[in-house]
Amino acid sequence: METLNKDDFYRLVESRKSIRKFKPDQIDKAQLERILLAGCHAPSGKNRQNWRFYVVQGQKKDEYLALSQKSWLNIKDILKERLKPSLYDFTERFFYTLGGAPILIFCYSNNTKDEKYLTSVGSVYMAVENINLACVAEGLGCCTMGAPLEIKKEVDQFLGVTELEEYRSGELELLCGLVIGKPDHQPPKAQRQMEDRIHWLGF
Ligand SMILES: Cc1cc2nc3c(=O)[nH]c(=O)nc-3n(C[C@H](O)[C@H](O)[C@H](O)COP(=O)(O)O)c2cc1C
């Protein structure tokens, strides 16, 4: 294997941050294919590669905004208590516009009895992190979103996955959405807390 520069790797990992405001520029399909391929290089339980990605742009993406606004109504009360007013307003705008992102990716897990549920779900999230990092490498911004889970059934119908056999048999589950595009802001890096996060035994 070709030697990788470890400094580049750590810089990549550390520079990743959630981007919530995007330029309207379209994204090359070839670029998206590279990003998704990086996702598919993730490890997965029993190598089932149980991720399923639905990539949405254009008018279909615009149609999704109405659903995103609906998901906001489900969580706004909780956030009102938790966020300071300026952040609450920014978050509300983000749900209404998705930051103007040209691309949405909905990430599903295929869960079957031959693999533990959490292993299946975890495998998909490993792919999701690869996608986040590939976006950084491509000069793109990304934000992982659990918000679509507030309106899971409607998202399933919106994407048409309800027609699939693996959905009808109860195997297909939406885990998160990703918004992707060229960054149009540079938010500060969210602080990392190391206290009580790592426990060493036998050192
Ligand atoms: C599973 C998951 C769900 C998330 N859901 C949302 C969301 O619905 N809306 C949002 O704005 N950010 C969401 N985020 C982004 C987190 O808020 C963000 O990762 C965290 O605040 C740390 O900031 P950073 O990504 O810039 O390091 C989610 C992140 C993860 C991993």
The ligand as a Tripos MOL2 file, in Angstrom:
@<TRIPOS>MOLECULE
LIG
   31    33     1     0     0
SMALL
NO_CHARGES

@<TRIPOS>ATOM
      1 C1        -26.7160   11.1750   13.7840 C.3       1 LIG1
      2 C2        -26.6160   12.6650   13.6700 C.ar      1 LIG1
      3 C3        -27.7700   13.4210   13.5420 C.ar      1 LIG1
      4 C4        -27.6960   14.8140   13.3840 C.ar      1 LIG1
      5 N1        -28.8420   15.5270   13.1580 N.ar      1 LIG1
      6 C5        -28.7650   16.8460   12.8960 C.ar      1 LIG1
      7 C6        -29.9290   17.5730   12.5320 C.ar      1 LIG1
      8 O1        -31.0300   17.0280   12.4290 O.2       1 LIG1
      9 N2        -29.8120   18.8960   12.2600 N.ar      1 LIG1
     10 C7        -28.5890   19.5240   12.3290 C.ar      1 LIG1
     11 O2        -28.5370   20.7290   12.0590 O.2       1 LIG1
     12 N3        -27.4620   18.8630   12.6700 N.ar      1 LIG1
     13 C8        -27.5070   17.5400   12.9410 C.ar      1 LIG1
     14 N4        -26.3650   16.8240   13.2340 N.ar      1 LIG1
     15 C9        -25.0580   17.5140   13.2710 C.3       1 LIG1
     16 C10       -24.5750   17.7250   14.7190 C.3       1 LIG1
     17 O3        -25.3150   18.7630   15.2990 O.3       1 LIG1
     18 C11       -23.0710   18.0450   14.6830 C.3       1 LIG1
     19 O4        -22.3660   16.9480   14.1610 O.3       1 LIG1
     20 C12       -22.5300   18.3480   16.0840 C.3       1 LIG1
     21 O5        -23.1140   19.5070   16.6140 O.3       1 LIG1
     22 C13       -21.0120   18.5260   16.0720 C.3       1 LIG1
     23 O6        -20.6360   19.5500   15.1670 O.3       1 LIG1
     24 P1        -19.6660   19.2730   13.9360 P.3       1 LIG1
     25 O7        -20.3230   18.2410   13.0570 O.co2     1 LIG1
     26 O8        -19.5160   20.5960   13.2570 O.co2     1 LIG1
     27 O9        -18.3620   18.7500   14.4870 O.co2     1 LIG1
     28 C14       -26.4230   15.4400   13.4160 C.ar      1 LIG1
     29 C15       -25.2640   14.6670   13.5680 C.ar      1 LIG1
     30 C16       -25.3530   13.3010   13.6810 C.ar      1 LIG1
     31 C17       -24.0870   12.4780   13.8020 C.3       1 LIG1
@<TRIPOS>BOND
     1     1     2 1
     2     2     3 ar
     3     2    30 ar
     4     3     4 ar
     5     4     5 ar
     6     4    28 ar
     7     5     6 ar
     8     6     7 ar
     9     6    13 1
    10     7     8 2
    11     7     9 ar
    12     9    10 ar
    13    10    11 2
    14    10    12 ar
    15    12    13 ar
    16    13    14 ar
    17    14    15 1
    18    14    28 ar
    19    15    16 1
    20    16    17 1
    21    16    18 1
    22    18    19 1
    23    18    20 1
    24    20    21 1
    25    20    22 1
    26    22    23 1
    27    23    24 1
    28    24    25 2
    29    24    26 1
    30    24    27 1
    31    28    29 ar
    32    29    30 ar
    33    30    31 1
@<TRIPOS>SUBSTRUCTURE
     1 LIG1         1 GROUP 0 **** ****
